[in-house]
Amino acid sequence: MGRVTERRRVIRIRDGAVSSRPDTLVAEEPLEIRLGGKPLAITMRTPGDDFALAAGFLVSEGVLASAGELANIVYCAGATEDGENSYNVVDVRLADGVAVPDISLERNVYTTSSCGLCGKASLDAVRTSARWSLDASPDTPVRIAPPVLSALPDRLRAAQRVFERTGGLHAAALFTTDGELLDIREDVGRHNAVDKIVGRALQEGQLPLSSCVLMVSGRASFELAQKAVMAGIPVLAAVSAPSSLAVDLAVETGLTLVGFLRGSSMNVYAGEHRIALDAAAATG
């Protein structure tokens, strides 16, 4: 099994002084996801929570929506030429009666740790129909106050245990609308961290996550917005900028998208009806 961190020798230069010492780095290894024995995708990830990552990936692809649709996930034995198990290949088996999608063309691709969409044939290929409305309870809509949102980045950062040792990981965290931390996952890729969050929720029978806020380090890409929608998450917040396509998707689906969440400042790009603003707010 791959480790979350590894040690490497580094030359340190500080104010002209040179020294040699071991440094702790985040591990990065490929994970091949197979569906019913057939190769589906390869992603560069931080080892750990691999089954959740695979399950969450299939939620975002519209293949899975509940724990009952998943039969099992296993590491593939004999994944290397010498027959050893590398723990870098997982095979997902769907439950009886769950349709296996055609994976021969669209998704037989390599994805990097920075962009899970590389190789997508077209934008239409990722505009997958979600199984849930983001307003699962119209009579009691999700509402979150700006001060609660403002506190999330610091809570996310404080919970990043591996980041403290390496400085090289992204994170995704699930919060309640009161700011309570429900789950956090770290990975070299933002999309992998979100898949691990969503996959764990699927395994525990918690989808849709209709009363939750997803907080991510870095920017909010189209793919992260899509993953939030597919998991039924109504609010996505990021410490950096969203992409134009992420905003377009948020407007289309009704997702609340918050970017540049830093201190008491933030930009709300879509779904402002879920932000509990003061009566005097939003002027101009």
Backbone hydrogen bonds, N-H to C=O, Kabsch-Sander energy under -0.5 kcal/mol:
donor,donor_aa,acceptor,acceptor_aa,energy
6,E,25,L,-2.5
8,R,23,D,-2.3
10,V,21,R,-2.6
12,R,10,V,-0.6
12,R,19,S,-3.0
14,R,12,R,-0.5
14,R,17,A,-2.5
17,A,14,R,-2.1
19,S,12,R,-2.3
21,R,10,V,-2.1
23,D,8,R,-3.2
25,L,6,E,-3.3
25,L,23,D,-0.6
27,A,4,V,-3.1
29,E,45,R,-2.7
31,L,43,T,-2.7
32,E,88,N,-2.9
33,I,31,L,-0.5
33,I,41,A,-3.3
34,R,32,E,-0.6
34,R,90,V,-2.8
35,L,38,K,-2.9
36,G,34,R,-0.5
36,G,92,V,-2.9
38,K,35,L,-1.5
40,L,33,I,-2.6
41,A,33,I,-1.6
42,I,109,V,-1.6
43,T,31,L,-2.4
44,M,111,T,-0.8
45,R,29,E,-2.8
45,R,43,T,-0.6
53,L,49,D,-2.5
54,A,50,D,-2.4
55,A,51,F,-2.4
56,G,52,A,-3.0
57,F,53,L,-2.4
58,L,54,A,-1.8
59,V,55,A,-1.4
60,S,56,G,-2.1
61,E,57,F,-1.2
62,G,59,V,-1.6
63,V,58,L,-2.3
64,L,58,L,-1.5
69,E,66,S,-1.5
70,L,67,A,-1.5
71,A,69,E,-0.6
71,A,93,R,-2.1
72,N,93,R,-1.5
74,V,91,D,-2.0
76,C,89,V,-2.5
77,A,75,Y,-0.6
78,G,83,G,-0.6
79,A,76,C,-0.6
79,A,84,E,-0.6
80,T,84,E,-1.6
83,G,80,T,-1.8
86,S,84,E,-0.7
90,V,32,E,-2.7
91,D,74,V,-2.8
92,V,34,R,-2.9
93,R,72,N,-3.0
95,A,69,E,-2.3
98,V,95,A,-2.0
99,A,97,G,-0.5
103,I,101,P,-0.8
109,V,40,L,-0.8
109,V,107,R,-1.9
111,T,42,I,-3.4
112,T,115,C,-1.2
118,C,115,C,-0.8
120,K,117,L,-2.4
125,A,122,S,-0.8
126,V,123,L,-1.5
127,R,123,L,-0.7
127,R,124,D,-0.7
128,T,126,V,-1.9
136,A,134,L,-0.6
140,T,137,S,-1.4
144,I,274,R,-2.7
148,V,145,A,-0.8
149,L,145,A,-2.0
150,S,146,P,-2.7
151,A,147,P,-1.0
151,A,148,V,-0.6
152,L,148,V,-0.6
152,L,149,L,-1.3
155,R,151,A,-1.6
156,L,152,L,-2.8
157,R,153,P,-2.7
158,A,154,D,-2.4
159,A,155,R,-1.1
159,A,156,L,-0.5
160,Q,157,R,-1.2
161,R,159,A,-1.5
164,E,160,Q,-1.2
165,R,161,R,-0.6
165,R,162,V,-0.9
166,T,162,V,-1.5
167,G,163,F,-2.4
170,H,187,D,-2.8
172,A,185,R,-2.2
173,A,215,M,-2.7
174,L,183,D,-2.9
175,F,173,A,-0.5
175,F,213,V,-2.7
176,T,180,E,-2.0
177,T,211,S,-0.6
179,G,176,T,-1.8
182,L,174,L,-3.5
183,D,174,L,-1.3
185,R,172,A,-2.4
187,D,170,H,-2.0
193,A,189,G,-2.1
194,V,190,R,-2.2
195,D,191,H,-2.3
196,K,192,N,-2.4
197,I,193,A,-1.7
198,V,194,V,-2.9
199,G,195,D,-3.2
200,R,196,K,-1.9
201,A,197,I,-1.7
202,L,198,V,-2.4
203,Q,199,G,-2.5
204,E,200,R,-1.6
205,G,202,L,-1.8
206,Q,201,A,-3.1
209,L,231,A,-2.5
210,S,208,P,-1.3
212,C,209,L,-1.3
213,V,175,F,-2.6
214,L,235,V,-2.9
215,M,173,A,-2.8
215,M,213,V,-0.6
216,V,237,A,-2.4
217,S,171,A,-2.3
220,A,241,A,-2.0
221,S,219,R,-0.7
225,A,221,S,-1.9
226,Q,222,F,-2.5
227,K,223,E,-2.5
228,A,224,L,-2.0
229,V,225,A,-2.3
230,M,226,Q,-2.8
231,A,227,K,-1.4
232,G,229,V,-1.5
233,I,228,A,-2.8
235,V,212,C,-0.9
236,L,256,T,-3.0
237,A,214,L,-3.0
238,A,258,V,-1.9
239,V,216,V,-1.2
240,S,218,G,-2.1
243,S,220,A,-1.9
247,V,243,S,-1.9
248,D,244,S,-2.2
249,L,245,L,-2.4
250,A,246,A,-2.3
251,V,247,V,-2.5
252,E,248,D,-2.3
253,T,249,L,-2.4
254,G,250,A,-1.9
255,L,250,A,-1.1
256,T,234,P,-2.8
257,L,255,L,-0.6
257,L,270,A,-1.7
258,V,236,L,-2.7
258,V,256,T,-0.5
259,G,267,N,-2.7
260,F,240,S,-2.1
261,L,238,A,-1.9
262,R,260,F,-1.3
262,R,265,S,-2.0
265,S,262,R,-2.1
267,N,259,G,-2.7
269,Y,257,L,-2.7
269,Y,267,N,-0.7
270,A,257,L,-1.0
274,R,271,G,-1.8
275,I,272,E,-1.7
276,A,144,I,-2.4
276,A,274,R,-0.6
277,L,275,I,-1.8
281,A,278,D,-1.9
